[in-house]
């Protein structure tokens, strides 16, 4: 608020005041500038993690890629291993696996990735994929599986894939969903591999002597 002093002539106020001049103080309230309009803050949603790409390849296809990379000459083997690892890691797969309760613990549920009886060639891979299961999914899986070995259809993202010349091969699947659980069929062989044909020939020769 500002204060202004205005001089007025005696002719105007002489009759009332008897003074030649009168100073009248007038207080004028300044017009206030309007406050800037505040816009409501918009909460930006957090960027969602992109969904893993679905891949239709089977565990048998992975075994073939692993065997192929390991058979590379020593000079190119490291690059071949890395190519296989980056090609498979981070994608989402749907596989049938053999589940055995003693190996499937909460936080470390290891499963058998191959029915050796249905494989065209002998698979020598010794790695057992690990399923990262929540407590509820783990309990439900073991309840449906029972005490013996069962076969589960699972869907999961290959989060970790260790595949190098320096470390043992290991796979960990995250965000796992159990789609189906069934008993093992009589002709299936999830634990025992096919016999090595070279060993079978040696045994046949030894028996014939």
C-alpha positions in Angstrom: 0.0 0.0 0.0 1.4 3.4 -0.9 0.8 6.9 0.7 0.2 9.9 -1.5 0.1 13.6 -0.2 -2.1 15.8 -2.4 -2.0 19.7 -2.0 -5.5 21.3 -2.4 -6.3 25.0 -2.9 -7.5 27.3 -0.1 -10.6 28.1 -2.0 -11.8 24.6 -1.7 -11.4 24.1 2.1 -10.9 27.7 3.6 -14.4 27.8 4.8 -14.0 24.7 6.8 -10.5 24.8 8.0 -9.3 28.4 7.9 -6.0 27.4 6.4 -4.7 28.6 3.1 -3.5 25.2 2.0 -4.5 21.8 3.1 -2.5 18.7 2.5 -4.7 15.6 2.3 -3.0 12.3 2.7 -4.6 9.6 0.7 -3.7 6.0 1.0 -4.2 4.0 -2.2 -4.1 0.3 -2.1 -2.2 -1.1 -5.0 -3.7 -3.7 -7.2 -2.0 -7.0 -6.4 -0.7 -9.0 -9.3 -2.6 -12.2 -9.7 -0.7 -15.2 -8.4 0.7 -17.4 -11.1 -1.6 -20.4 -11.7 -0.1 -23.5 -10.4 -0.7 -26.6 -12.4 -1.2 -29.9 -10.6 1.9 -32.1 -10.6 1.5 -35.0 -12.8 2.9 -38.2 -11.5 4.7 -40.0 -14.2 4.3 -43.7 -14.2 7.5 -45.7 -13.7 8.8 -47.2 -16.9 7.8 -50.8 -17.0 10.4 -53.4 -17.7 9.9 -54.7 -21.2 8.6 -58.2 -21.4 11.1 -61.0 -22.3 10.9 -62.2 -25.8 9.3 -65.6 -26.2 11.4 -68.2 -27.8 10.0 -71.5 -29.0 13.3 -73.4 -28.9 13.5 -76.5 -26.7 16.0 -77.8 -24.2 17.3 -80.2 -26.9 18.1 -77.2 -29.2 20.1 -75.7 -26.3 22.0 -78.9 -25.8 22.9 -79.0 -29.5 24.1 -75.4 -29.4 26.2 -76.1 -26.2 27.7 -79.2 -27.7 28.5 -77.4 -31.0 30.2 -74.5 -29.2 32.3 -76.9 -27.0 33.5 -78.7 -30.1 34.9 -75.6 -31.6 38.8 -75.3 -32.0 40.5 -73.8 -28.9 41.2 -70.5 -30.7 37.5 -69.8 -31.5 35.9 -71.7 -28.7 35.6 -68.7 -26.3 33.8 -66.6 -28.9 31.5 -69.5 -29.7 30.5 -70.0 -26.1 29.7 -66.3 -25.7 27.6 -66.3 -28.9 25.5 -69.1 -27.6 25.1 -67.5 -24.2 24.0 -64.1 -25.5 21.7 -65.8 -28.0 19.8 -67.7 -25.3 19.9 -65.5 -22.2 17.1 -63.1 -21.4 14.4 -64.9 -23.5 11.4 -66.7 -22.2 10.9 -70.5 -22.8 8.3 -73.2 -22.3 9.9 -76.5 -21.5 8.9 -79.9 -20.0 11.2 -80.8 -17.1 11.6 -83.7 -14.7 11.0 -82.7 -11.1 12.3 -84.6 -8.1 11.3 -83.4 -4.6 14.8 -83.9 -3.1 16.4 -81.7 -5.8 13.6 -79.1 -5.8 14.2 -77.0 -2.7 12.7 -73.5 -2.1 15.2 -71.0 -3.6 17.1 -73.7 -5.5 14.7 -76.0 -7.4 17.0 -78.0 -9.8 15.2 -79.9 -12.5 16.1 -82.5 -15.3 15.9 -80.7 -18.7 15.8 -83.8 -21.0 13.8 -86.9 -21.6 16.7 -88.9 -22.8 14.5 -91.6 -24.2 13.0 -89.1 -26.7 16.3 -87.6 -27.8 17.6 -88.6 -31.3 21.2 -88.5 -30.1 22.9 -89.1 -26.8 23.0 -86.0 -24.6 26.1 -85.7 -22.4 25.2 -82.3 -20.8 25.4 -82.5 -17.1 23.8 -79.2 -16.1 20.5 -79.0 -14.2 18.5 -75.8 -14.7 17.5 -73.9 -11.6 13.9 -72.6 -11.2 13.5 -69.5 -9.0 10.1 -70.2 -7.5 8.0 -68.3 -5.0 7.0 -70.1 -1.8 3.5 -70.6 -3.0 4.4 -71.9 -6.4 7.1 -74.2 -4.9 4.6 -75.7 -2.4 1.9 -76.2 -5.1 4.4 -77.9 -7.4 5.6 -80.4 -4.9 2.1 -81.1 -3.7 1.0 -81.9 -7.3 4.2 -83.8 -8.0 4.1 -86.2 -5.1 7.1 -88.2 -3.7 8.3 -89.6 -7.0 9.6 -88.0 -10.1 7.0 -86.1 -12.1 7.0 -84.0 -15.3 6.1 -80.3 -15.2 5.5 -77.9 -18.1 7.1 -74.6 -17.0 7.4 -71.2 -18.5 10.3 -68.9 -17.4 12.8 -66.4 -18.4 16.4 -67.5 -18.7 17.8 -64.8 -16.4 21.3 -66.2 -15.8 23.3 -68.4 -18.1 26.8 -69.1 -17.1 28.6 -70.7 -20.1 32.3 -70.3 -20.3 35.6 -72.2 -20.3 36.4 -71.1 -16.8 33.1 -71.9 -14.9 30.7 -74.9 -14.8 27.6 -74.4 -17.0 24.5 -73.2 -15.1 21.1 -71.8 -15.9 18.6 -70.0 -13.7 15.0 -69.3 -14.8 13.1 -66.4 -13.2 9.4 -65.4 -13.3 8.5 -69.1 -13.5 4.9 -70.2 -14.1 4.0 -73.9 -13.8 1.5 -74.7 -16.6 1.0 -78.4 -16.0 2.2 -81.3 -13.8 1.8 -85.0 -14.8 3.2 -88.3 -13.8 6.3 -89.6 -15.5 5.4 -92.0 -18.3 6.9 -95.5 -18.3 9.1 -95.1 -21.3 10.5 -91.7 -20.3 14.0 -91.4 -19.0 14.6 -88.0 -17.4 17.5 -89.1 -15.1 19.4 -91.9 -17.0 21.1 -91.0 -20.2 21.3 -93.3 -23.2 24.2 -95.7 -23.2 27.4 -94.6 -24.9 27.5 -96.7 -28.1 31.3 -97.0 -27.8 30.9 -98.5 -24.4 28.2 -100.9 -25.6 30.5 -102.1 -28.4 33.4 -102.8 -25.9 31.0 -104.7 -23.6 29.8 -106.8 -26.5 33.4 -107.6 -27.5 34.3 -108.5 -24.0 31.3 -110.8 -23.6 32.2 -112.6 -26.9 35.7 -113.5 -25.7 
